[in-house]
């Protein structure tokens, strides 16, 4: 029924069977003695966490099957060489799970983050498949204190053979619902991936002027961020574009989703404040700009290399997006009050390395760091030291998973 009105679910529904058949053929053609390891990533963020793990798996011993749920990630990554086969994850019916695991002869079922399908998990357990949850993140207090939620999550999480999590704080949350014997703190593989991507970043996306002046980036903005951002701009840049030019600041604006409604809303607010801007897709038409709106997907992580301070979006909505990308480029970081969903954001706050924005005045004060060179340098140095001292997770995760053999 959802497939009728949702094109992404419709694409999944129509192509799931063919993708599974193609993956089965590849398994059948490969060496029979290999164990089949099924990694599942719901969408782009989860696949980012998986990539450094996939690179470490011994392909002579293990056949890597990767499944996605979202069309957004399935289409661009369906031929990714990090996996031996890629398919859509079946919808979560018990018969679909039984048929899939039986057909593919899965030995390991490994899920990352929160995309847990109960029917598949329970069927895997019944079939003796070794199940692992990577980067486990139980962050809401009511999930382990409320009688209803605690019972529900205990039933789900207890079905895993092994639960790997990113920090002692998260382990202490998980202990409330499952035995501590199943939980191992390994660190978060996303950090390994972000650092890896930083090393690989040789792109030249913006003019050198963005490196030479103080630059603010607004990453992954959603509509609920805009009143605070532009309210802060009204205070900090009282004369609009003239104030920006006078301060010699650069601003990079990156919506979370590149859709016409939010692009139009950002344009309207910039015009109201008399701030001139250009779209990234039209940047070749002019080399003289200080404010740019990014209307291309997939480049945000690399854009943080140009900025000195970063506001990470969605903290006034469901929960702040990843703070790791700006952190590995040693940006001073801020976000809205709903940050508990991201363990790294909690750690940054606990170590006084990030700012929580609750009002437009807070955001204006955060922007003032660009005019306070000693304080900005101190914050960036502290973040650099923090990141460089974080443990790397990939080796620990792969050792824990495959020590089962």
Secondary structure in CASP SS format (residue, H / E / C, confidence):
PFRMAT SS
TARGET T0000
AUTHOR 0000-0000-0000
METHOD secondary structure of the structure
MODEL  1
X C 1.00
X H 1.00
X H 1.00
X H 1.00
X H 1.00
X C 1.00
X H 1.00
X H 1.00
X H 1.00
X H 1.00
X H 1.00
X H 1.00
X H 1.00
X H 1.00
X H 1.00
X H 1.00
X H 1.00
X H 1.00
X H 1.00
X H 1.00
X H 1.00
X H 1.00
X H 1.00
X H 1.00
X H 1.00
X H 1.00
X H 1.00
X H 1.00
X H 1.00
X C 1.00
X C 1.00
X C 1.00
X C 1.00
X C 1.00
X E 1.00
X E 1.00
X E 1.00
X E 1.00
X E 1.00
X E 1.00
X E 1.00
X C 1.00
X C 1.00
X H 1.00
X H 1.00
X H 1.00
X H 1.00
X H 1.00
X H 1.00
X H 1.00
X H 1.00
X H 1.00
X H 1.00
X H 1.00
X H 1.00
X H 1.00
X C 1.00
X C 1.00
X C 1.00
X C 1.00
X C 1.00
X E 1.00
X E 1.00
X E 1.00
X E 1.00
X E 1.00
X E 1.00
X E 1.00
X C 1.00
X C 1.00
X H 1.00
X H 1.00
X H 1.00
X H 1.00
X H 1.00
X H 1.00
X H 1.00
X C 1.00
X C 1.00
X C 1.00
X C 1.00
X C 1.00
X C 1.00
X C 1.00
X E 1.00
X E 1.00
X E 1.00
X E 1.00
X C 1.00
X C 1.00
X C 1.00
X C 1.00
X C 1.00
X H 1.00
X H 1.00
X H 1.00
X H 1.00
X H 1.00
X H 1.00
X H 1.00
X H 1.00
X H 1.00
X H 1.00
X H 1.00
X C 1.00
X C 1.00
X C 1.00
X E 1.00
X E 1.00
X E 1.00
X E 1.00
X E 1.00
X C 1.00
X C 1.00
X C 1.00
X C 1.00
X C 1.00
X H 1.00
X H 1.00
X H 1.00
X H 1.00
X H 1.00
X H 1.00
X H 1.00
X H 1.00
X H 1.00
X C 1.00
X C 1.00
X C 1.00
X E 1.00
X E 1.00
X E 1.00
X E 1.00
X E 1.00
X E 1.00
X E 1.00
X C 1.00
X C 1.00
X C 1.00
X C 1.00
X C 1.00
X H 1.00
X H 1.00
X H 1.00
X H 1.00
X C 1.00
X H 1.00
X H 1.00
X H 1.00
X H 1.00
X H 1.00
X H 1.00
X H 1.00
X H 1.00
X H 1.00
X H 1.00
X H 1.00
X C 1.00
X C 1.00
X C 1.00
X C 1.00
X E 1.00
X E 1.00
X E 1.00
X E 1.00
X C 1.00
X C 1.00
X H 1.00
X H 1.00
X H 1.00
X H 1.00
X H 1.00
X H 1.00
X H 1.00
X C 1.00
X C 1.00
X C 1.00
X C 1.00
X C 1.00
X H 1.00
X H 1.00
X H 1.00
X E 1.00
X E 1.00
X E 1.00
X C 1.00
X C 1.00
X C 1.00
X H 1.00
X H 1.00
X H 1.00
X H 1.00
X H 1.00
X H 1.00
X H 1.00
X H 1.00
X H 1.00
X H 1.00
X H 1.00
X H 1.00
X C 1.00
X C 1.00
X C 1.00
X C 1.00
X C 1.00
X C 1.00
X C 1.00
X C 1.00
X H 1.00
X H 1.00
X H 1.00
X H 1.00
X C 1.00
X E 1.00
X E 1.00
X E 1.00
X E 1.00
X E 1.00
X E 1.00
X E 1.00
X E 1.00
X C 1.00
X H 1.00
X H 1.00
X H 1.00
X H 1.00
X H 1.00
X H 1.00
X H 1.00
X H 1.00
X H 1.00
X H 1.00
X H 1.00
X H 1.00
X H 1.00
X H 1.00
X C 1.00
X C 1.00
X C 1.00
X C 1.00
X H 1.00
X H 1.00
X H 1.00
X H 1.00
X H 1.00
X H 1.00
X H 1.00
X C 1.00
X E 1.00
X E 1.00
X E 1.00
X E 1.00
X E 1.00
X E 1.00
X E 1.00
X C 1.00
X C 1.00
X C 1.00
X C 1.00
X H 1.00
X H 1.00
X H 1.00
X H 1.00
X H 1.00
X H 1.00
X H 1.00
X H 1.00
X H 1.00
X H 1.00
X H 1.00
X H 1.00
X H 1.00
X C 1.00
X C 1.00
X C 1.00
X C 1.00
X C 1.00
X E 1.00
X E 1.00
X H 1.00
X H 1.00
X H 1.00
X H 1.00
X H 1.00
X H 1.00
X C 1.00
X C 1.00
X C 1.00
X C 1.00
X C 1.00
X E 1.00
X E 1.00
X E 1.00
X E 1.00
X C 1.00
X C 1.00
X C 1.00
X C 1.00
X C 1.00
X H 1.00
X H 1.00
X H 1.00
X H 1.00
X H 1.00
X H 1.00
X H 1.00
X C 1.00
X C 1.00
X E 1.00
X E 1.00
X E 1.00
X E 1.00
X C 1.00
X C 1.00
X C 1.00
X C 1.00
X C 1.00
X C 1.00
X C 1.00
X C 1.00
X C 1.00
X C 1.00
X C 1.00
X H 1.00
X H 1.00
X H 1.00
X H 1.00
X H 1.00
X C 1.00
X C 1.00
X C 1.00
X E 1.00
X E 1.00
X E 1.00
X E 1.00
X C 1.00
X C 1.00
X C 1.00
X C 1.00
X C 1.00
X C 1.00
X C 1.00
X H 1.00
X H 1.00
X H 1.00
X H 1.00
X H 1.00
X H 1.00
X H 1.00
X H 1.00
X C 1.00
X C 1.00
X C 1.00
X E 1.00
X E 1.00
X E 1.00
X C 1.00
X C 1.00
X C 1.00
X H 1.00
X H 1.00
X H 1.00
X H 1.00
X H 1.00
X H 1.00
X H 1.00
X H 1.00
X H 1.00
X H 1.00
X H 1.00
X H 1.00
X C 1.00
X H 1.00
X H 1.00
X H 1.00
X H 1.00
X H 1.00
X H 1.00
X H 1.00
X H 1.00
X H 1.00
X H 1.00
X H 1.00
X H 1.00
X H 1.00
X H 1.00
X H 1.00
X H 1.00
X C 1.00
X C 1.00
X C 1.00
X C 1.00
X C 1.00
X H 1.00
X H 1.00
X H 1.00
X H 1.00
X H 1.00
X H 1.00
X H 1.00
X H 1.00
X H 1.00
X C 1.00
X C 1.00
X C 1.00
END
